[in-house]
Amino acid sequence: MKWLPLLLLASCGPIAVTSIAYTTACPEGDTQCEIRQNAQTLYYMGQFEAGDALMCGGDPAVRYSLGDACSLY
């Protein structure tokens, strides 16, 4: 029994939890919303370049807004 407190303390440690936040649903047929939602999901997954590429391939106004970021894709 004298080892129980030591075992309890030894088992405690940092626990890393990664969460993915999903955005709200897009209206049916709104492809630009789906592109933005997919790009955001890729960003949350750590795929920053893939999200940028997806955004740059969509709406020309978004491509213009992102400027130099889209010159890579």
Residue frames relative to the residue before (quaternion, step in Angstrom):
aa qw qx qy qz dx dy dz
M 1.0000 0.0000 0.0000 0.0000 0.00 0.00 0.00
K 0.6174 0.5632 -0.3710 0.4051 3.59 1.06 -0.54
W 0.6385 0.5267 -0.3238 0.4584 3.62 1.23 -0.32
L 0.4867 0.7029 -0.4170 0.3085 3.60 1.19 -0.38
P 0.6797 0.4628 -0.3256 0.4666 3.68 0.76 -0.81
L 0.6381 0.5240 -0.3271 0.4597 3.56 1.04 -0.75
L 0.6556 0.5036 -0.3082 0.4707 3.59 0.97 -0.81
L 0.6451 0.5167 -0.3232 0.4609 3.57 0.99 -0.78
L 0.6769 0.4759 -0.2926 0.4793 3.58 0.97 -0.80
A 0.6476 0.5298 -0.3186 0.4455 3.57 1.02 -0.75
S 0.6864 0.4863 -0.2941 0.4538 3.57 1.06 -0.64
C 0.5798 0.5711 -0.3797 0.4399 3.58 1.22 -0.23
G 0.2286 0.7594 -0.5854 0.1685 3.52 -0.94 0.84
P 0.6587 -0.5054 0.3546 0.4302 3.54 -1.21 0.19
I 0.1553 -0.7613 0.6250 0.0761 3.51 -1.06 0.82
A 0.1999 -0.7871 0.5759 0.0944 3.55 -0.65 1.12
V 0.0335 -0.7885 0.6137 -0.0216 3.53 -0.77 1.07
T 0.1653 -0.7738 0.6064 0.0789 3.53 -0.80 1.03
S 0.0983 -0.8014 0.5883 0.0453 3.54 -0.77 0.99
I 0.2330 -0.7363 0.6192 0.1423 3.51 -1.19 0.65
A 0.2198 -0.7732 0.5840 0.1132 3.54 -0.75 1.07
Y 0.2187 -0.7736 0.5832 0.1164 3.55 -0.80 0.98
T 0.4285 -0.7044 0.5067 0.2519 3.51 -0.95 0.88
T 0.6560 -0.5039 0.3760 0.4176 3.53 -1.28 0.16
A 0.6227 -0.5581 0.4016 0.3735 3.54 -1.25 0.34
C 0.4192 -0.6899 0.5352 0.2488 3.55 -1.16 0.67
P 0.5629 -0.5623 0.4629 0.3908 3.57 -1.17 0.46
E 0.5978 -0.5910 0.4035 0.3612 3.56 -1.08 0.70
G 0.8170 0.2370 -0.2006 0.4859 3.55 -0.89 1.00
D 0.5675 0.5830 -0.3947 0.4268 3.61 1.22 -0.03
T 0.1802 -0.8363 0.5111 0.0826 3.57 0.13 1.31
Q 0.6234 0.5393 -0.3549 0.4412 3.61 1.02 -0.66
C 0.6229 0.5218 -0.3304 0.4801 3.57 1.05 -0.72
E 0.6536 0.5126 -0.3119 0.4614 3.58 0.96 -0.85
I 0.6296 0.5249 -0.3292 0.4688 3.58 1.03 -0.79
R 0.6676 0.4898 -0.3043 0.4711 3.59 0.89 -0.89
Q 0.6525 0.5142 -0.3108 0.4618 3.57 0.97 -0.85
N 0.6668 0.4880 -0.3038 0.4744 3.59 0.93 -0.84
A 0.6375 0.5170 -0.3271 0.4684 3.59 1.02 -0.76
Q 0.6462 0.5085 -0.3191 0.4712 3.58 0.99 -0.77
T 0.6377 0.5167 -0.3255 0.4695 3.59 0.98 -0.78
L 0.6370 0.5134 -0.3231 0.4757 3.59 0.99 -0.81
Y 0.6285 0.5352 -0.3283 0.4591 3.58 1.01 -0.80
Y 0.6603 0.5041 -0.3026 0.4672 3.59 0.94 -0.91
M 0.6783 0.4789 -0.2821 0.4806 3.59 1.13 -0.63
G 0.5746 -0.6154 0.3703 0.3924 3.59 1.27 -0.04
Q 0.5573 0.5933 -0.3856 0.4344 3.57 1.28 0.12
F 0.0762 -0.8637 0.4977 0.0237 3.55 0.63 1.22
E 0.6780 0.4952 -0.2983 0.4540 3.59 0.88 -0.93
A 0.6360 0.5246 -0.3301 0.4596 3.59 1.01 -0.76
G 0.6426 0.5139 -0.3173 0.4715 3.58 1.03 -0.77
D 0.6402 0.5136 -0.3181 0.4745 3.57 1.01 -0.82
A 0.6612 0.5115 -0.3091 0.4536 3.57 0.90 -0.93
L 0.6441 0.5194 -0.3208 0.4610 3.57 1.00 -0.79
M 0.6632 0.4918 -0.3030 0.4760 3.58 0.95 -0.85
C 0.6751 0.5056 -0.3008 0.4452 3.60 0.95 -0.81
G 0.6783 0.4893 -0.2945 0.4623 3.58 1.13 -0.53
G 0.6052 0.5896 -0.3440 0.4095 3.58 1.23 -0.18
D 0.8578 -0.0056 0.0662 0.5096 3.52 -0.85 -1.10
P 0.4846 -0.6755 0.4675 0.3004 3.64 -0.82 0.93
A 0.6121 0.5460 -0.3607 0.4438 3.63 1.06 -0.59
V 0.6423 0.4967 -0.3203 0.4880 3.58 1.05 -0.72
R 0.6227 0.5402 -0.3313 0.4589 3.56 1.02 -0.82
Y 0.6538 0.4987 -0.3034 0.4815 3.58 1.00 -0.84
S 0.6595 0.5268 -0.3046 0.4414 3.59 0.98 -0.85
L 0.6912 0.4733 -0.2794 0.4692 3.56 1.01 -0.77
G 0.2581 -0.8392 0.4554 0.1477 3.55 1.30 -0.26
D 0.8668 0.0153 0.0163 0.4981 3.56 -0.77 -1.11
A 0.5650 0.6046 -0.3956 0.3983 3.59 1.11 -0.51
C 0.6996 0.4611 -0.2702 0.4743 3.59 1.10 -0.66
S 0.5237 0.6482 -0.4249 0.3536 3.59 1.16 -0.23
L 0.6082 0.5654 -0.3453 0.4371 3.59 1.24 -0.34
Y 0.7550 0.3962 -0.1915 0.4861 3.58 1.14 -0.57
